[in-house]
Amino acid sequence: MTTFQAAHTKEQGITFVAVSVRDSLLNDRRDADEMIRQMSRHFGCPAVLVSASLRLYGHQRDIVNFVANNLRRLPWREWRAA
C-alpha cells in the first residue's frame, strides 16, 4: 500500500486536490501528466502537483495559482492508495 501527502479541499466553489510529489516527477511532463490523471481519477476532481522544492504543475491555471498563494493553509494529510 502506498501512502502520500495531499490536500483535498473545496475553495470558492471548486473542489480540487493538491498532491505532494518528489521533485524529479516534475522533470518529465509525461510522468507528471499521468500522475495528474491518476490523482484526478482517485479523488474525482482536478489535481495540482506540488514538489518538495515548491514547484507546482497542473492543468487548470486558476487552481495552480490558488494553491501557490494558499499552500500553507490547505488541509494536508496522509492518504493511502492500493
SEFIZA-3560 file (N, C-alpha, C; in Angstrom, 3 decimals):
REM SEFIZA-3560
<numar><xx>0.842</xx><yy>-1.179</yy><zz>0.000</zz><atom>N</atom></numar>
<numar><xx>0.000</xx><yy>0.000</yy><zz>0.000</zz><atom>CA</atom></numar>
<numar><xx>0.891</xx><yy>1.249</yy><zz>0.000</zz><atom>C</atom></numar>
<numar><xx>0.541</xx><yy>2.208</yy><zz>-0.829</zz><atom>N</atom></numar>
<numar><xx>1.299</xx><yy>3.440</yy><zz>-0.964</zz><atom>CA</atom></numar>
<numar><xx>0.662</xx><yy>4.538</yy><zz>-0.127</zz><atom>C</atom></numar>
<numar><xx>1.481</xx><yy>5.336</yy><zz>0.539</zz><atom>N</atom></numar>
<numar><xx>0.975</xx><yy>6.498</yy><zz>1.262</zz><atom>CA</atom></numar>
<numar><xx>1.538</xx><yy>7.759</yy><zz>0.623</zz><atom>C</atom></numar>
<numar><xx>0.768</xx><yy>8.822</yy><zz>0.673</zz><atom>N</atom></numar>
<numar><xx>1.199</xx><yy>10.089</yy><zz>0.106</zz><atom>CA</atom></numar>
<numar><xx>0.502</xx><yy>11.230</yy><zz>0.827</zz><atom>C</atom></numar>
<numar><xx>1.067</xx><yy>12.420</yy><zz>0.718</zz><atom>N</atom></numar>
<numar><xx>0.501</xx><yy>13.618</yy><zz>1.331</zz><atom>CA</atom></numar>
<numar><xx>-0.332</xx><yy>14.360</yy><zz>0.284</zz><atom>C</atom></numar>
<numar><xx>-1.530</xx><yy>14.766</yy><zz>0.663</zz><atom>N</atom></numar>
<numar><xx>-2.389</xx><yy>15.519</yy><zz>-0.250</zz><atom>CA</atom></numar>
<numar><xx>-3.356</xx><yy>16.374</yy><zz>0.550</zz><atom>C</atom></numar>
<numar><xx>-3.837</xx><yy>17.407</yy><zz>-0.113</zz><atom>N</atom></numar>
<numar><xx>-4.844</xx><yy>18.292</yy><zz>0.481</zz><atom>CA</atom></numar>
<numar><xx>-6.046</xx><yy>18.298</yy><zz>-0.457</zz><atom>C</atom></numar>
<numar><xx>-7.116</xx><yy>17.623</yy><zz>-0.052</zz><atom>N</atom></numar>
<numar><xx>-8.356</xx><yy>17.552</yy><zz>-0.831</zz><atom>CA</atom></numar>
<numar><xx>-9.308</xx><yy>18.577</yy><zz>-0.230</zz><atom>C</atom></numar>
<numar><xx>-9.707</xx><yy>19.553</yy><zz>-1.014</zz><atom>N</atom></numar>
<numar><xx>-10.467</xx><yy>20.657</yy><zz>-0.441</zz><atom>CA</atom></numar>
<numar><xx>-11.418</xx><yy>21.281</yy><zz>-1.447</zz><atom>C</atom></numar>
<numar><xx>-12.312</xx><yy>22.092</yy><zz>-0.936</zz><atom>N</atom></numar>
<numar><xx>-13.218</xx><yy>22.882</yy><zz>-1.766</zz><atom>CA</atom></numar>
<numar><xx>-13.030</xx><yy>24.338</yy><zz>-1.369</zz><atom>C</atom></numar>
<numar><xx>-12.665</xx><yy>25.158</yy><zz>-2.326</zz><atom>N</atom></numar>
<numar><xx>-12.453</xx><yy>26.586</yy><zz>-2.090</zz><atom>CA</atom></numar>
<numar><xx>-13.142</xx><yy>27.373</yy><zz>-3.195</zz><atom>C</atom></numar>
<numar><xx>-13.838</xx><yy>28.400</yy><zz>-2.833</zz><atom>N</atom></numar>
<numar><xx>-14.504</xx><yy>29.276</yy><zz>-3.780</zz><atom>CA</atom></numar>
<numar><xx>-15.371</xx><yy>28.476</yy><zz>-4.750</zz><atom>C</atom></numar>
<numar><xx>-16.019</xx><yy>27.426</yy><zz>-4.230</zz><atom>N</atom></numar>
<numar><xx>-16.923</xx><yy>26.598</yy><zz>-5.018</zz><atom>CA</atom></numar>
<numar><xx>-16.252</xx><yy>25.573</yy><zz>-5.913</zz><atom>C</atom></numar>
<numar><xx>-14.929</xx><yy>25.437</yy><zz>-5.830</zz><atom>N</atom></numar>
<numar><xx>-14.197</xx><yy>24.496</yy><zz>-6.681</zz><atom>CA</atom></numar>
<numar><xx>-13.522</xx><yy>23.450</yy><zz>-5.801</zz><atom>C</atom></numar>
<numar><xx>-13.800</xx><yy>22.181</yy><zz>-6.080</zz><atom>N</atom></numar>
<numar><xx>-13.148</xx><yy>21.082</yy><zz>-5.371</zz><atom>CA</atom></numar>
<numar><xx>-11.908</xx><yy>20.669</yy><zz>-6.155</zz><atom>C</atom></numar>
<numar><xx>-10.802</xx><yy>20.476</yy><zz>-5.446</zz><atom>N</atom></numar>
<numar><xx>-9.546</xx><yy>20.068</yy><zz>-6.076</zz><atom>CA</atom></numar>
<numar><xx>-8.679</xx><yy>19.358</yy><zz>-5.055</zz><atom>C</atom></numar>
<numar><xx>-7.597</xx><yy>18.764</yy><zz>-5.554</zz><atom>N</atom></numar>
<numar><xx>-6.627</xx><yy>18.123</yy><zz>-4.676</zz><atom>CA</atom></numar>
<numar><xx>-5.227</xx><yy>18.612</yy><zz>-5.043</zz><atom>C</atom></numar>
<numar><xx>-4.444</xx><yy>18.938</yy><zz>-4.033</zz><atom>N</atom></numar>
<numar><xx>-3.027</xx><yy>19.253</yy><zz>-4.200</zz><atom>CA</atom></numar>
<numar><xx>-2.266</xx><yy>18.042</yy><zz>-3.665</zz><atom>C</atom></numar>
<numar><xx>-1.336</xx><yy>17.527</yy><zz>-4.454</zz><atom>N</atom></numar>
<numar><xx>-0.624</xx><yy>16.294</yy><zz>-4.106</zz><atom>CA</atom></numar>
<numar><xx>0.872</xx><yy>16.574</yy><zz>-4.036</zz><atom>C</atom></numar>
<numar><xx>1.478</xx><yy>16.173</yy><zz>-2.929</zz><atom>N</atom></numar>
<numar><xx>2.920</xx><yy>16.327</yy><zz>-2.761</zz><atom>CA</atom></numar>
<numar><xx>3.639</xx><yy>15.233</yy><zz>-3.550</zz><atom>C</atom></numar>
<numar><xx>4.619</xx><yy>15.648</yy><zz>-4.382</zz><atom>N</atom></numar>
<numar><xx>5.383</xx><yy>14.696</yy><zz>-5.195</zz><atom>CA</atom></numar>
<numar><xx>6.871</xx><yy>15.003</yy><zz>-5.073</zz><atom>C</atom></numar>
<numar><xx>7.695</xx><yy>14.052</yy><zz>-5.448</zz><atom>N</atom></numar>
<numar><xx>9.144</xx><yy>14.291</yy><zz>-5.441</zz><atom>CA</atom></numar>
<numar><xx>9.489</xx><yy>15.234</yy><zz>-6.594</zz><atom>C</atom></numar>
<numar><xx>10.549</xx><yy>15.985</yy><zz>-6.427</zz><atom>N</atom></numar>
<numar><xx>10.976</xx><yy>16.967</yy><zz>-7.430</zz><atom>CA</atom></numar>
<numar><xx>11.151</xx><yy>16.349</yy><zz>-8.819</zz><atom>C</atom></numar>
<numar><xx>11.749</xx><yy>15.184</yy><zz>-8.874</zz><atom>N</atom></numar>
<numar><xx>12.074</xx><yy>14.569</yy><zz>-10.169</zz><atom>CA</atom></numar>
<numar><xx>10.834</xx><yy>14.255</yy><zz>-11.004</zz><atom>C</atom></numar>
<numar><xx>9.691</xx><yy>14.056</yy><zz>-10.377</zz><atom>N</atom></numar>
<numar><xx>8.469</xx><yy>13.762</yy><zz>-11.135</zz><atom>CA</atom></numar>
<numar><xx>8.122</xx><yy>14.923</yy><zz>-12.073</zz><atom>C</atom></numar>
<numar><xx>8.360</xx><yy>16.141</yy><zz>-11.631</zz><atom>N</atom></numar>
<numar><xx>8.011</xx><yy>17.294</yy><zz>-12.450</zz><atom>CA</atom></numar>
<numar><xx>9.010</xx><yy>17.552</yy><zz>-13.574</zz><atom>C</atom></numar>
<numar><xx>10.104</xx><yy>16.790</yy><zz>-13.604</zz><atom>N</atom></numar>
<numar><xx>11.076</xx><yy>16.938</yy><zz>-14.682</zz><atom>CA</atom></numar>
<numar><xx>10.637</xx><yy>16.231</yy><zz>-15.960</zz><atom>C</atom></numar>
<numar><xx>9.675</xx><yy>15.341</yy><zz>-15.863</zz><atom>N</atom></numar>
<numar><xx>9.170</xx><yy>14.607</yy><zz>-17.024</zz><atom>CA</atom></numar>
<numar><xx>7.678</xx><yy>14.897</yy><zz>-17.174</zz><atom>C</atom></numar>
<numar><xx>7.332</xx><yy>15.656</yy><zz>-18.187</zz><atom>N</atom></numar>
<numar><xx>5.941</xx><yy>16.092</yy><zz>-18.361</zz><atom>CA</atom></numar>
<numar><xx>4.973</xx><yy>14.914</yy><zz>-18.505</zz><atom>C</atom></numar>
<numar><xx>5.395</xx><yy>13.844</yy><zz>-19.195</zz><atom>N</atom></numar>
<numar><xx>4.505</xx><yy>12.685</yy><zz>-19.338</zz><atom>CA</atom></numar>
<numar><xx>4.209</xx><yy>12.045</yy><zz>-17.985</zz><atom>C</atom></numar>
<numar><xx>5.248</xx><yy>11.902</yy><zz>-17.155</zz><atom>N</atom></numar>
<numar><xx>5.039</xx><yy>11.336</yy><zz>-15.818</zz><atom>CA</atom></numar>
<numar><xx>4.132</xx><yy>12.237</yy><zz>-14.986</zz><atom>C</atom></numar>
<numar><xx>4.361</xx><yy>13.541</yy><zz>-15.071</zz><atom>N</atom></numar>
<numar><xx>3.536</xx><yy>14.488</yy><zz>-14.310</zz><atom>CA</atom></numar>
<numar><xx>2.089</xx><yy>14.447</yy><zz>-14.794</zz><atom>C</atom></numar>
<numar><xx>1.882</xx><yy>14.405</yy><zz>-16.108</zz><atom>N</atom></numar>
<numar><xx>0.515</xx><yy>14.329</yy><zz>-16.643</zz><atom>CA</atom></numar>
<numar><xx>-0.177</xx><yy>13.033</yy><zz>-16.224</zz><atom>C</atom></numar>
<numar><xx>0.569</xx><yy>11.936</yy><zz>-16.204</zz><atom>N</atom></numar>
<numar><xx>-0.006</xx><yy>10.659</yy><zz>-15.775</zz><atom>CA</atom></numar>
<numar><xx>-0.388</xx><yy>10.710</yy><zz>-14.293</zz><atom>C</atom></numar>
<numar><xx>0.459</xx><yy>11.321</yy><zz>-13.468</zz><atom>N</atom></numar>
<numar><xx>0.135</xx><yy>11.456</yy><zz>-12.043</zz><atom>CA</atom></numar>
<numar><xx>-1.110</xx><yy>12.319</yy><zz>-11.857</zz><atom>C</atom></numar>
<numar><xx>-1.228</xx><yy>13.395</yy><zz>-12.611</zz><atom>N</atom></numar>
<numar><xx>-2.425</xx><yy>14.232</yy><zz>-12.530</zz><atom>CA</atom></numar>
<numar><xx>-3.657</xx><yy>13.416</yy><zz>-12.911</zz><atom>C</atom></numar>
<numar><xx>-3.561</xx><yy>12.623</yy><zz>-13.980</zz><atom>N</atom></numar>
<numar><xx>-4.699</xx><yy>11.778</yy><zz>-14.383</zz><atom>CA</atom></numar>
<numar><xx>-5.082</xx><yy>10.808</yy><zz>-13.269</zz><atom>C</atom></numar>
<numar><xx>-4.076</xx><yy>10.153</yy><zz>-12.685</zz><atom>N</atom></numar>
<numar><xx>-4.352</xx><yy>9.178</yy><zz>-11.628</zz><atom>CA</atom></numar>
<numar><xx>-4.984</xx><yy>9.833</yy><zz>-10.394</zz><atom>C</atom></numar>
<numar><xx>-4.434</xx><yy>10.963</yy><zz>-9.970</zz><atom>N</atom></numar>
<numar><xx>-4.960</xx><yy>11.633</yy><zz>-8.783</zz><atom>CA</atom></numar>
<numar><xx>-6.340</xx><yy>12.238</yy><zz>-9.046</zz><atom>C</atom></numar>
<numar><xx>-6.556</xx><yy>12.757</yy><zz>-10.238</zz><atom>N</atom></numar>
<numar><xx>-7.879</xx><yy>13.294</yy><zz>-10.590</zz><atom>CA</atom></numar>
<numar><xx>-8.923</xx><yy>12.179</yy><zz>-10.577</zz><atom>C</atom></numar>
<numar><xx>-8.548</xx><yy>11.019</yy><zz>-11.092</zz><atom>N</atom></numar>
<numar><xx>-9.464</xx><yy>9.871</yy><zz>-11.090</zz><atom>CA</atom></numar>
<numar><xx>-9.717</xx><yy>9.388</yy><zz>-9.654</zz><atom>C</atom></numar>
<numar><xx>-8.656</xx><yy>9.304</yy><zz>-8.868</zz><atom>N</atom></numar>
<numar><xx>-8.767</xx><yy>8.821</yy><zz>-7.490</zz><atom>CA</atom></numar>
<numar><xx>-9.665</xx><yy>9.728</yy><zz>-6.644</zz><atom>C</atom></numar>
<numar><xx>-9.495</xx><yy>11.042</yy><zz>-6.768</zz><atom>N</atom></numar>
<numar><xx>-10.244</xx><yy>11.992</yy><zz>-5.937</zz><atom>CA</atom></numar>
<numar><xx>-11.493</xx><yy>12.539</yy><zz>-6.615</zz><atom>C</atom></numar>
<numar><xx>-11.630</xx><yy>12.325</yy><zz>-7.919</zz><atom>N</atom></numar>
<numar><xx>-12.815</xx><yy>12.792</yy><zz>-8.631</zz><atom>CA</atom></numar>
<numar><xx>-12.854</xx><yy>14.298</yy><zz>-8.848</zz><atom>C</atom></numar>
<numar><xx>-11.678</xx><yy>14.921</yy><zz>-8.973</zz><atom>N</atom></numar>
<numar><xx>-11.596</xx><yy>16.375</yy><zz>-9.155</zz><atom>CA</atom></numar>
<numar><xx>-10.241</xx><yy>16.733</yy><zz>-9.756</zz><atom>C</atom></numar>
<numar><xx>-10.057</xx><yy>17.988</yy><zz>-10.183</zz><atom>N</atom></numar>
<numar><xx>-8.760</xx><yy>18.396</yy><zz>-10.722</zz><atom>CA</atom></numar>
<numar><xx>-7.645</xx><yy>18.265</yy><zz>-9.679</zz><atom>C</atom></numar>
<numar><xx>-6.433</xx><yy>17.996</yy><zz>-10.176</zz><atom>N</atom></numar>
<numar><xx>-5.283</xx><yy>17.833</yy><zz>-9.296</zz><atom>CA</atom></numar>
<numar><xx>-4.170</xx><yy>18.810</yy><zz>-9.664</zz><atom>C</atom></numar>
<numar><xx>-3.433</xx><yy>19.228</yy><zz>-8.639</zz><atom>N</atom></numar>
<numar><xx>-2.231</xx><yy>20.048</yy><zz>-8.799</zz><atom>CA</atom></numar>
<numar><xx>-1.112</xx><yy>19.307</yy><zz>-8.082</zz><atom>C</atom></numar>
<numar><xx>0.039</xx><yy>19.217</yy><zz>-8.725</zz><atom>N</atom></numar>
<numar><xx>1.201</xx><yy>18.574</yy><zz>-8.115</zz><atom>CA</atom></numar>
<numar><xx>2.081</xx><yy>19.633</yy><zz>-7.472</zz><atom>C</atom></numar>
<numar><xx>2.557</xx><yy>19.339</yy><zz>-6.265</zz><atom>N</atom></numar>
<numar><xx>3.425</xx><yy>20.255</yy><zz>-5.522</zz><atom>CA</atom></numar>
<numar><xx>4.698</xx><yy>19.490</yy><zz>-5.174</zz><atom>C</atom></numar>
<numar><xx>5.837</xx><yy>19.952</yy><zz>-5.700</zz><atom>N</atom></numar>
<numar><xx>7.096</xx><yy>19.246</yy><zz>-5.430</zz><atom>CA</atom></numar>
<numar><xx>7.688</xx><yy>19.714</yy><zz>-4.104</zz><atom>C</atom></numar>
<numar><xx>8.673</xx><yy>18.960</yy><zz>-3.641</zz><atom>N</atom></numar>
<numar><xx>9.337</xx><yy>19.296</yy><zz>-2.381</zz><atom>CA</atom></numar>
<numar><xx>9.987</xx><yy>20.679</yy><zz>-2.437</zz><atom>C</atom></numar>
<numar><xx>10.412</xx><yy>21.101</yy><zz>-3.625</zz><atom>N</atom></numar>
<numar><xx>11.009</xx><yy>22.436</yy><zz>-3.774</zz><atom>CA</atom></numar>
<numar><xx>9.955</xx><yy>23.498</yy><zz>-4.100</zz><atom>C</atom></numar>
<numar><xx>8.694</xx><yy>23.118</yy><zz>-3.940</zz><atom>N</atom></numar>
<numar><xx>7.538</xx><yy>24.011</yy><zz>-4.115</zz><atom>CA</atom></numar>
<numar><xx>7.276</xx><yy>24.414</yy><zz>-5.562</zz><atom>C</atom></numar>
<numar><xx>7.756</xx><yy>23.626</yy><zz>-6.512</zz><atom>N</atom></numar>
<numar><xx>7.334</xx><yy>23.807</yy><zz>-7.902</zz><atom>CA</atom></numar>
<numar><xx>5.922</xx><yy>23.251</yy><zz>-8.026</zz><atom>C</atom></numar>
<numar><xx>5.092</xx><yy>23.907</yy><zz>-8.818</zz><atom>N</atom></numar>
<numar><xx>3.704</xx><yy>23.483</yy><zz>-8.991</zz><atom>CA</atom></numar>
<numar><xx>3.448</xx><yy>23.132</yy><zz>-10.445</zz><atom>C</atom></numar>
<numar><xx>2.570</xx><yy>22.139</yy><zz>-10.649</zz><atom>N</atom></numar>
<numar><xx>2.184</xx><yy>21.767</yy><zz>-12.004</zz><atom>CA</atom></numar>
<numar><xx>0.742</xx><yy>21.303</yy><zz>-11.979</zz><atom>C</atom></numar>
<numar><xx>-0.050</xx><yy>21.824</yy><zz>-12.890</zz><atom>N</atom></numar>
<numar><xx>-1.440</xx><yy>21.422</yy><zz>-13.025</zz><atom>CA</atom></numar>
<numar><xx>-1.986</xx><yy>21.945</yy><zz>-14.330</zz><atom>C</atom></numar>
<numar><xx>-3.144</xx><yy>21.445</yy><zz>-14.712</zz><atom>N</atom></numar>
<numar><xx>-3.732</xx><yy>21.822</yy><zz>-15.993</zz><atom>CA</atom></numar>
<numar><xx>-4.679</xx><yy>23.010</yy><zz>-15.892</zz><atom>C</atom></numar>
<numar><xx>-5.105</xx><yy>23.373</yy><zz>-14.695</zz><atom>N</atom></numar>
<numar><xx>-6.036</xx><yy>24.492</yy><zz>-14.530</zz><atom>CA</atom></numar>
<numar><xx>-5.313</xx><yy>25.633</yy><zz>-13.812</zz><atom>C</atom></numar>
<numar><xx>-4.960</xx><yy>26.652</yy><zz>-14.565</zz><atom>N</atom></numar>
<numar><xx>-4.146</xx><yy>27.765</yy><zz>-14.055</zz><atom>CA</atom></numar>
<numar><xx>-4.759</xx><yy>28.417</yy><zz>-12.817</zz><atom>C</atom></numar>
<numar><xx>-6.085</xx><yy>28.584</yy><zz>-12.778</zz><atom>N</atom></numar>
<numar><xx>-6.705</xx><yy>29.229</yy><zz>-11.623</zz><atom>CA</atom></numar>
<numar><xx>-6.477</xx><yy>28.426</yy><zz>-10.345</zz><atom>C</atom></numar>
<numar><xx>-6.529</xx><yy>27.105</yy><zz>-10.448</zz><atom>N</atom></numar>
<numar><xx>-6.304</xx><yy>26.259</yy><zz>-9.272</zz><atom>CA</atom></numar>
<numar><xx>-4.823</xx><yy>26.278</yy><zz>-8.893</zz><atom>C</atom></numar>
<numar><xx>-3.934</xx><yy>26.220</yy><zz>-9.868</zz><atom>N</atom></numar>
<numar><xx>-2.496</xx><yy>26.284</yy><zz>-9.590</zz><atom>CA</atom></numar>
<numar><xx>-2.169</xx><yy>27.592</yy><zz>-8.865</zz><atom>C</atom></numar>
<numar><xx>-2.723</xx><yy>28.698</yy><zz>-9.342</zz><atom>N</atom></numar>
<numar><xx>-2.473</xx><yy>29.992</yy><zz>-8.696</zz><atom>CA</atom></numar>
<numar><xx>-3.020</xx><yy>30.024</yy><zz>-7.275</zz><atom>C</atom></numar>
<numar><xx>-4.208</xx><yy>29.455</yy><zz>-7.071</zz><atom>N</atom></numar>
<numar><xx>-4.785</xx><yy>29.417</yy><zz>-5.724</zz><atom>CA</atom></numar>
<numar><xx>-3.883</xx><yy>28.615</yy><zz>-4.787</zz><atom>C</atom></numar>
<numar><xx>-3.431</xx><yy>27.446</yy><zz>-5.235</zz><atom>N</atom></numar>
<numar><xx>-2.556</xx><yy>26.606</yy><zz>-4.404</zz><atom>CA</atom></numar>
<numar><xx>-1.261</xx><yy>27.363</yy><zz>-4.088</zz><atom>C</atom></numar>
<numar><xx>-0.688</xx><yy>28.018</yy><zz>-5.087</zz><atom>N</atom></numar>
<numar><xx>0.565</xx><yy>28.757</yy><zz>-4.880</zz><atom>CA</atom></numar>
<numar><xx>0.410</xx><yy>29.828</yy><zz>-3.807</zz><atom>C</atom></numar>
<numar><xx>-0.733</xx><yy>30.479</yy><zz>-3.774</zz><atom>N</atom></numar>
<numar><xx>-0.955</xx><yy>31.577</yy><zz>-2.827</zz><atom>CA</atom></numar>
<numar><xx>-1.488</xx><yy>31.129</yy><zz>-1.470</zz><atom>C</atom></numar>
<numar><xx>-1.876</xx><yy>29.852</yy><zz>-1.349</zz><atom>N</atom></numar>
<numar><xx>-2.507</xx><yy>29.373</yy><zz>-0.109</zz><atom>CA</atom></numar>
<numar><xx>-1.940</xx><yy>28.038</yy><zz>0.358</zz><atom>C</atom></numar>
<numar><xx>-0.734</xx><yy>27.716</yy><zz>-0.047</zz><atom>N</atom></numar>
<numar><xx>-0.149</xx><yy>26.403</yy><zz>0.202</zz><atom>CA</atom></numar>
<numar><xx>-0.178</xx><yy>25.990</yy><zz>1.669</zz><atom>C</atom></numar>
<numar><xx>0.170</xx><yy>26.889</yy><zz>2.560</zz><atom>N</atom></numar>
<numar><xx>0.261</xx><yy>26.538</yy><zz>3.990</zz><atom>CA</atom></numar>
<numar><xx>-1.083</xx><yy>26.357</yy><zz>4.670</zz><atom>C</atom></numar>
<numar><xx>-2.126</xx><yy>26.950</yy><zz>4.124</zz><atom>N</atom></numar>
<numar><xx>-3.421</xx><yy>26.823</yy><zz>4.800</zz><atom>CA</atom></numar>
<numar><xx>-4.287</xx><yy>25.687</yy><zz>4.260</zz><atom>C</atom></numar>
<numar><xx>-3.778</xx><yy>24.942</yy><zz>3.277</zz><atom>N</atom></numar>
<numar><xx>-4.521</xx><yy>23.792</yy><zz>2.765</zz><atom>CA</atom></numar>
<numar><xx>-4.514</xx><yy>22.666</yy><zz>3.800</zz><atom>C</atom></numar>
<numar><xx>-5.568</xx><yy>21.855</yy><zz>3.824</zz><atom>N</atom></numar>
<numar><xx>-5.687</xx><yy>20.781</yy><zz>4.835</zz><atom>CA</atom></numar>
<numar><xx>-4.889</xx><yy>19.524</yy><zz>4.454</zz><atom>C</atom></numar>
<numar><xx>-3.572</xx><yy>19.600</yy><zz>4.558</zz><atom>N</atom></numar>
<numar><xx>-2.708</xx><yy>18.476</yy><zz>4.198</zz><atom>CA</atom></numar>
<numar><xx>-2.897</xx><yy>17.318</yy><zz>5.166</zz><atom>C</atom></numar>
<numar><xx>-2.890</xx><yy>16.091</yy><zz>4.620</zz><atom>N</atom></numar>
<numar><xx>-2.915</xx><yy>14.903</yy><zz>5.458</zz><atom>CA</atom></numar>
<numar><xx>-2.374</xx><yy>13.716</yy><zz>4.666</zz><atom>C</atom></numar>
<numar><xx>-2.143</xx><yy>12.635</yy><zz>5.336</zz><atom>N</atom></numar>
<numar><xx>-1.639</xx><yy>11.430</yy><zz>4.686</zz><atom>CA</atom></numar>
<numar><xx>-2.806</xx><yy>10.600</yy><zz>4.150</zz><atom>C</atom></numar>
<numar><xx>-2.657</xx><yy>10.102</yy><zz>2.930</zz><atom>N</atom></numar>
<numar><xx>-3.653</xx><yy>9.262</yy><zz>2.273</zz><atom>CA</atom></numar>
<numar><xx>-3.007</xx><yy>7.916</yy><zz>1.938</zz><atom>C</atom></numar>
<numar><xx>-3.829</xx><yy>6.908</yy><zz>1.751</zz><atom>N</atom></numar>
<numar><xx>-3.349</xx><yy>5.585</yy><zz>1.351</zz><atom>CA</atom></numar>
<numar><xx>-4.041</xx><yy>5.188</yy><zz>0.053</zz><atom>C</atom></numar>
<numar><xx>-3.267</xx><yy>4.560</yy><zz>-0.818</zz><atom>N</atom></numar>
<numar><xx>-3.813</xx><yy>4.056</yy><zz>-2.083</zz><atom>CA</atom></numar>
<numar><xx>-3.265</xx><yy>2.664</yy><zz>-2.331</zz><atom>C</atom></numar>
<numar><xx>-4.050</xx><yy>1.849</yy><zz>-2.974</zz><atom>N</atom></numar>
<numar><xx>-3.632</xx><yy>0.479</yy><zz>-3.268</zz><atom>CA</atom></numar>
<numar><xx>-2.692</xx><yy>0.449</yy><zz>-4.452</zz><atom>C</atom></numar>
//
